[in-house]
């Protein structure tokens, strides 16, 4: 899992799983491009935390195709290639059907699908076009166990991640002839700053009871799995969806 001389672009990398992933790749000698949407200060903090030289940040909203295309083009112009893309940017909105009116329901679906699924598809499109020219590349998608077990209060989130899983597997089949390999991680609850802050004590205890390890995942554990799927030697895992939930949800 050595990424020397490889260029890795990570969407939503200013905090949480994205930040941990940026650090993971930089620790493994990659040159990292940190994508962020609004929080430039956090993006710069992540940049400062990366070992090595040559890393950069790029502002782009994954819901804006032109910005994504510009980001890919700028990355290739600066570094000459793009080896790995991690599709991590996403959002989640509570919209339990018994608690919202139709307008709020519809707005939640549009926001979540546009970001988590269509945004990820557009990143993949622009990245794949570059990787096809190069005749090599890796993409890793950050999905969720919610794609499998359901998300009662956030149905758009569960649906968007299920769609992401199908997207990643479709691309794995289509892009393999170009020496482009696709992986997906499906974490359970992860102890990011944002995630932990939204939990009550009761909710936190309930989540921990689901896992036989009696805890939730650390962002670094998810980042390690992402790096594995992007690494040389993991080619025959293309199309795989790797559960990273500490056996809190098991599927067959």
FENHU-V853154 format. One record per residue. RES is the residue in one letter. PHI is phi in radians with two decimals (NA if undefined). PSI is psi as a letter, one per 30 degrees, with the letter a starting at -180 (999 if undefined). NEAR is the number of other ideal C-beta (glycine too) atoms within 10 Angstrom. Layout:
RES:PHI:PSI:NEAR  RES:PHI:PSI:NEAR
//
This chain:
X:NA:h:15  X:-1.90:k:10  X:-1.97:h:23  X:-0.99:k:9  X:1.18:g:11  X:-1.88:k:21  X:-1.82:k:23  X:-2.12:k:29  X:-1.84:k:27  X:-2.16:k:31  X:-1.43:k:27  X:1.03:h:24  X:-1.78:g:30  X:-1.42:f:25  X:-2.77:l:18  X:1.06:b:21  X:-1.05:e:28  X:-1.06:e:29  X:-1.12:e:28  X:-1.06:e:25  X:-1.20:e:31  X:-1.04:e:30  X:-1.15:e:19  X:-1.02:e:26  X:-1.18:e:28  X:-1.12:e:23  X:-1.11:f:15  X:-1.81:g:19  X:1.35:g:14  X:-1.37:l:26  X:-1.66:k:23  X:-1.96:k:27  X:-1.88:j:27  X:-1.67:j:27  X:-1.58:k:29  X:-2.50:l:26  X:-1.73:e:19  X:-2.22:e:10  X:-1.52:i:13  X:-1.13:e:12  X:-1.08:e:10  X:-1.15:e:19  X:-1.08:e:24  X:-1.19:e:14  X:-1.13:e:13  X:-1.11:e:26  X:-1.00:e:20  X:-1.18:f:8  X:-1.46:f:13  X:-1.47:k:19  X:-1.27:l:10  X:1.54:a:14  X:-2.21:l:7  X:1.58:f:13  X:-1.24:l:21  X:-2.64:l:17  X:-2.11:l:18  X:-2.57:k:20  X:-1.51:k:15  X:-2.87:k:21  X:-1.51:k:17  X:-1.15:f:26  X:-1.48:f:16  X:-2.02:j:14  X:-0.97:e:17  X:-1.09:e:9  X:-1.15:e:16  X:-1.15:e:23  X:-1.07:e:16  X:-1.09:e:14  X:-1.12:e:22  X:-1.12:e:23  X:-1.09:e:13  X:-1.15:e:14  X:-1.10:e:24  X:-1.17:e:17  X:-1.10:e:8  X:-1.34:e:13  X:-1.86:f:17  X:1.54:f:9  X:-2.97:l:15  X:-2.52:j:24  X:-1.60:e:19  X:-2.39:k:26  X:-2.15:k:31  X:-1.93:j:32  X:-1.50:i:28  X:-1.92:f:27  X:-1.01:k:24  X:-2.96:l:25  X:-2.57:l:18  X:-2.50:k:23  X:-2.32:k:17  X:-1.27:k:14  X:-2.71:h:20  X:-0.97:k:12  X:-1.06:e:9  X:-1.44:f:6  X:-1.99:f:10  X:-2.19:l:15  X:-1.52:l:7  X:-1.05:e:7  X:-1.07:e:8  X:-1.21:e:13  X:-1.00:e:16  X:-1.14:e:13  X:-1.11:e:14  X:-1.12:e:20  X:-1.09:e:17  X:-1.09:e:13  X:-1.11:e:17  X:-1.24:e:23  X:-1.15:e:16  X:-1.05:e:16  X:-1.43:e:22  X:-1.33:e:27  X:-1.91:e:20  X:-1.19:e:17  X:-1.05:e:24  X:-1.11:e:27  X:-1.11:e:17  X:-1.23:e:20  X:-1.01:e:27  X:-1.09:e:23  X:-1.06:e:14  X:-1.17:e:19  X:-1.16:e:25  X:-1.10:e:20  X:-1.04:e:11  X:-1.20:e:16  X:-1.15:e:25  X:-1.13:e:15  X:-1.15:e:13  X:-1.26:f:15  X:1.24:g:10  X:-2.91:l:14  X:2.82:l:23  X:-2.34:k:26  X:-2.29:k:27  X:-2.23:k:27  X:-1.80:k:28  X:-1.78:j:30  X:-1.73:b:28  X:-2.90:l:28  X:-1.10:f:22  X:-1.05:f:23  X:-1.17:f:22  X:-1.84:e:18  X:-1.65:f:16  X:1.57:l:12  X:-2.26:i:20  X:-0.98:e:11  X:-1.65:f:14  X:-2.42:i:19  X:-1.07:e:18  X:-1.13:e:25  X:-1.12:e:24  X:-1.03:e:21  X:-1.16:e:19  X:-1.11:e:29  X:-1.31:e:26  X:-1.12:e:18  X:-1.11:e:18  X:-1.08:e:25  X:-1.05:e:17  X:-1.14:e:11  X:-1.03:e:20  X:-1.10:e:23  X:-1.29:e:17  X:-1.11:e:14  X:-1.17:e:21  X:-1.04:e:19  X:-1.23:e:11  X:-1.28:e:12  X:-1.74:f:19  X:-0.98:e:14  X:-1.09:f:9  X:-1.65:g:15  X:1.15:h:14  X:-2.01:k:23  X:-2.09:k:27  X:-2.14:k:29  X:-2.34:l:25  X:-2.40:k:27  X:-1.90:k:27  X:-2.18:i:24  X:-1.29:l:23  X:-1.50:a:21  X:-1.18:k:23  X:-2.10:k:22  X:-1.41:i:17  X:-1.47:l:20  X:-1.01:e:11  X:-1.16:e:10  X:-1.16:e:16  X:-1.13:e:12  X:-1.13:f:7  X:-1.53:f:10  X:-1.65:k:15  X:-1.40:l:8  X:-1.05:e:7  X:-1.12:e:8  X:-1.12:e:11  X:-1.08:e:14  X:-1.13:e:11  X:-1.15:e:11  X:-1.14:e:17  X:-1.15:e:15  X:-1.17:f:10  X:-1.15:f:17  X:-1.80:k:17  X:-1.12:f:9  X:-1.42:f:11  X:1.07:h:10  X:-2.78:l:13  X:-1.81:l:23  X:-1.28:l:21  X:-1.59:k:14  X:-0.93:e:22  X:-1.14:f:15  X:-1.24:e:17  X:-1.19:e:27  X:-1.05:e:26  X:-1.08:e:17  X:-1.15:e:22  X:-1.09:e:29  X:-1.08:e:22  X:-1.05:e:17  X:-1.14:f:23  X:-1.56:f:28  X:-1.51:l:19  X:-1.12:k:11  X:1.86:f:8  X:-1.71:g:18  X:-1.01:e:13  X:-1.38:f:8  X:-1.60:g:16  X:-1.01:k:20  X:1.54:f:16  X:-1.33:k:16  X:-2.03:j:19  X:-1.71:j:18  X:-1.28:k:19  X:-2.27:i:21  X:-2.30:g:24  X:1.07:h:19  X:1.11:g:11  X:-1.32:f:20  X:-2.52:j:15  X:-1.96:k:10  X:-2.31:l:11  X:-2.18:999:2
//
